[in-house]
Amino acid sequence: MRSTKTILVVAALALQAGAYASPLEDAIASDYPYLDGLFKHLHLNPELSLQEFKTSDRMAEEMSALGFEVTRNIGKTGLVGLMRNGRGPTLMIRADMDGLPVQEKSGLDYSSKATQVNLEGMEMPVMHACGHDMHMTTLIGVARRMVELKDEWSGTLMLVAQPAEEAGGGALGMVADDIYGQVGRPDFALALHVIAKYPAGKIAFSDGLMYSSADSVKITVRGVATHGASPQLGRDPVYIGSLIVVALQGIVTREVSPIEPALITVGAFRGGSAPNVIADNARLDITVRANTEKTRYQLLDSIKRVAENTARAAGVPDDLLPIVEVLSEGAPTTTNDAALARRVREAMLGGMGADAFVDWRQTDMGAEDFPDLVNVDPPIPSVYFEVGGTPPEDLEAGTWAGHHSPLFKIVPEPAIRKGVEAMTLSALELLKKP
């Protein structure tokens, strides 16, 4: 028979080696076959932004079956599930639902073959190329754990399934539909994103900035049409648009501090219809990214000034200056509440250990519309964290695909299990009994 001292030593060594499983880990592992089935169903049946009808139905069914009070059709296809469990704060946990118009080429046995007619009437392939299937599955996994652990927390758990993160405007749509007037305002908000660049199951987040802002800008360059052989009789919008494309880069390189991240990308340039015709208009479609709200609005203001004055320099009269439109679906910077981030991290550390984490790092200027749910008056303290989705050996070999790629895929089990564990530990901390 082993002595108590021996058992404690063995347990300590197992914990150091990562072999120890907590009761929460065991419960999630036992529940994983169910979650795996849900994940694969969602992956096989993706839907486009604001057309997540069947996805919304499934999320409502999952929440209702667990005893959540479900409110549908917030922001068109969005929904909220509420579980009231005595007095205490309200915690919102959000997951996004929409897929992308991408044809899947991942090679997975459960690859999407889905197609859907988009809002413009075009039939498109559809794929979960950004991990929203993992986000929804994790949300339901957390819900299942919190129901089983109702004796350990007090307050209200608010689950949000949000539409149209990819196309933008989904969070704003739910706010415009008075989500908080309908179901109540949360005291805290949490969300996560699976990330391909990190090892599967590893957690990463900061005490501040997580993602850049993102705005879409449309510039309609107006000119005077004429024959291609007589350019002096008109004003060429393709030429003027080309000047604007080049001039816009001077905003980033000469107006913004070189140590302040900023990005202006002209993703599309459309103009003209024939080689011997100078058209009367051209169009630039632009994405604008920044890491602070100050720089964000500096870029947007400068784009209008540069476009107009470049056209003036090319001889365009004031009544034909470019029309600069900032589209309404822009996303602000995603920035964690520092105090709440530290509290959530301590809860995860206590339950998962330091080995569960990797250092957060910003490697691109991706954006999220989650801030539109929490940047209300007054703001709702929030934390957004990331969960790795790629096997370490694939990261080392470089055989992994980024988000929005037709080759994108994650290894679901470690990502979902650790996502559920991290989010459940956070929820238990924020809703702990006094």
Secondary structure, 3 states (H helix, E strand, C coil): CCCHHHHHHHHHHHHHCCCCCCHHHHHHHHHHHHHHHHHHHHHHCCCCCCCCHHHHHHHHHHHHHCCCEEEEEECCCEEEEEEEECCCCEEEEEEECCCECCCCCCCCCCCCCCEEECCCCCEEECECCCCHHHHHHHHHHHHHHHHHCHHHECEEEEEEEECCCCCCCHHHHHHHCCHHHHHCCCCEEEEEEEEEEEECCCEECCCCEEECEEEEEEEEEECECEECCCHHHCECHHHHHHHHHHHHHHHHHHCCCCCCCEEEEEEEEEECCCCCEECCEEEEEEEEEECCHHHHHHHHHHHHHHHHHHHHHCCCCHHHCCEEEECCCCECCEECCHHHHHHHHHHHHHHHCHHHECCCCCCCCCCCCCHHHHCCCCCCCEEEEEEEEECHHHHHHCCCCCCCCCCCCCCHHHHHHHHHHHHHHHHHHHCECC
